[in-house]
Amino acid sequence: MDLIQKLIICTCLHRWCCFKLLHVNIILFFITSLFSVSLQETVGGFFGGSAVLPCSSEEPLHTIQDIHVHERHSGQNVYGIINGNGSVGGQDPQYKNRAESFPEEYLRGKFSIKLNNLQHTDAGVYWCYIIMKESDDQIVELLIKSDSPCILCTDIMKASCTENVKALSIVLLLQYFEVYESMQ
């Protein structure tokens, strides 16, 4: 089945989710087939500071050897955990030396990452893919607070933001199918 056929089939199984992204209310379209995905938490952080992005599995863990966790933002690889070990292989350069995890928490099903030296470009929706026998996707929104008391949003910025969200929706949709096909 090619991607277009999958899009047509999955369009019948859609759900609308509302997110507040960069202080602009936007409606994003997500496909749900095997998994139900929703914004589960919003995390705040200050420019130059740190933030912990939660990611956990509801499935009880007996071993972490066969678990793969991928944390992504705007289609970029932020951090990975492969067979119980933190991995920066394939990590986007903008996250180099800024993302870390908590290995002592893995057996408890907690795969949160800490993102250091926060930048304005770090704001947005983060996807946490936990791949094991039963996969579990989670979404976290990160808001970056500026030192300046006011940031004006012009009509041009709003239009640009809307276009970025459309592109992000397509990237997330393609990532969804990549994860789904890798499990088949």
C-alpha positions in Angstrom: 0.0 0.0 0.0 1.5 3.3 -1.0 1.5 6.5 1.1 -1.4 8.1 -0.8 -3.6 5.0 -0.2 -2.7 5.1 3.5 -3.5 8.8 3.7 -7.0 8.1 2.2 -7.7 5.2 4.5 -6.4 7.0 7.6 -8.3 10.2 6.8 -11.4 8.3 7.8 -9.9 7.7 11.2 -8.8 11.3 11.9 -9.1 13.4 15.1 -8.6 17.1 15.5 -6.4 18.3 18.4 -6.0 21.9 19.5 -2.6 23.1 20.7 -1.3 26.4 21.8 2.0 26.7 19.9 4.2 29.8 20.4 1.2 31.6 21.9 -0.9 31.3 18.8 -3.9 29.0 18.9 -3.6 26.5 16.0 -5.6 23.4 15.0 -3.4 20.5 14.0 -4.6 17.4 12.2 -3.4 14.0 13.5 -4.0 10.6 12.1 -5.0 7.9 14.7 -5.1 4.3 13.6 -3.5 2.0 16.2 -2.6 4.8 18.6 -4.4 7.6 20.2 -2.2 10.7 20.4 -2.9 13.9 22.3 -1.0 16.8 23.9 -0.4 15.4 27.3 1.6 18.1 29.0 3.0 21.6 28.6 6.5 22.4 29.9 7.9 25.9 30.4 11.5 27.0 30.4 13.5 30.2 30.3 15.8 31.2 27.5 19.3 29.9 28.3 17.9 27.6 31.0 16.9 23.9 31.1 13.7 22.0 30.9 12.8 18.3 31.5 10.6 16.9 28.7 8.6 14.0 30.2 8.3 10.7 28.4 7.1 7.5 30.0 5.6 4.2 29.2 2.4 2.8 30.8 3.6 -0.7 29.9 5.4 -2.5 32.8 9.1 -3.1 31.9 11.1 -6.2 32.8 14.0 -5.3 30.6 15.0 -2.3 28.6 17.2 -4.2 26.1 14.6 -4.3 23.4 13.2 -0.7 23.9 13.9 2.1 21.5 12.9 5.7 22.4 13.1 8.5 19.9 12.5 12.2 20.9 11.8 14.4 18.0 11.0 18.1 17.4 9.9 19.5 14.0 11.2 16.4 12.3 14.6 16.6 13.9 16.1 13.9 16.1 16.7 15.4 19.6 17.8 12.3 21.5 17.4 8.5 21.4 17.6 5.6 23.7 18.6 2.3 22.0 18.6 -1.0 23.9 18.8 0.8 27.2 21.6 3.2 26.2 21.4 6.9 25.5 22.2 7.6 21.8 23.1 10.8 19.9 23.6 8.9 16.7 21.7 10.8 14.0 21.1 13.7 16.4 20.4 17.0 14.8 23.5 19.3 15.3 21.4 22.0 17.1 20.9 19.6 20.0 24.6 18.5 20.3 25.7 18.6 24.0 22.3 20.0 25.1 20.2 16.9 25.5 20.6 14.3 28.2 18.5 11.5 29.8 18.2 9.7 33.1 19.3 6.1 32.7 18.5 5.2 36.3 14.8 5.8 35.5 14.6 3.6 32.4 13.4 0.4 34.2 10.6 2.4 35.8 9.4 3.2 32.2 10.5 6.8 32.4 12.5 8.1 29.4 12.4 11.9 30.0 15.1 14.1 28.6 16.6 17.3 29.9 17.2 20.0 27.3 19.9 22.5 28.4 20.7 26.0 27.1 17.2 26.6 25.8 16.9 28.6 22.6 13.8 30.3 21.1 13.9 27.7 18.3 13.4 24.9 20.9 9.8 26.0 21.5 7.1 23.8 20.1 5.7 20.3 20.1 8.0 17.3 21.0 7.1 13.7 20.1 8.4 10.9 22.2 8.2 7.5 20.4 8.6 4.5 22.6 9.0 1.4 20.4 8.6 -2.1 22.0 5.9 -4.8 21.5 3.2 -2.2 22.1 4.3 1.3 20.9 3.4 4.4 22.8 3.6 8.0 21.4 3.6 11.0 23.6 3.6 14.7 22.8 5.0 17.5 25.0 4.8 21.3 24.3 7.8 23.4 25.3 7.3 27.2 25.7 10.4 29.4 25.9 9.9 32.6 28.0 11.8 35.6 26.7 13.6 38.2 28.8 11.7 40.9 27.0 8.2 41.7 28.5 6.4 41.8 25.1 6.8 40.0 21.8 4.6 41.4 19.1 3.0 39.0 16.6 2.3 40.7 13.2 0.0 39.3 10.5 3.0 38.3 8.5 4.4 36.3 11.5 1.0 34.6 12.0 0.9 33.6 8.3 4.4 32.2 8.5 3.6 30.3 11.7 0.5 28.8 10.0 2.6 27.6 7.0 5.2 26.1 9.4 2.4 24.2 11.2 1.1 22.8 7.9 4.7 21.6 7.1 5.1 20.2 10.6 1.8 18.3 10.2 3.0 16.7 7.0 6.4 15.8 8.7 4.6 14.3 11.7 2.3 12.3 9.4 5.2 10.8 7.5 7.0 10.0 10.8 3.9 8.2 12.0 3.9 6.0 9.0 7.7 5.3 9.3 7.2 4.1 12.9 4.1 2.1 12.0 5.9 0.4 9.1 9.0 -0.4 11.2 6.7 -2.3 13.6 5.2 -4.5 10.8 
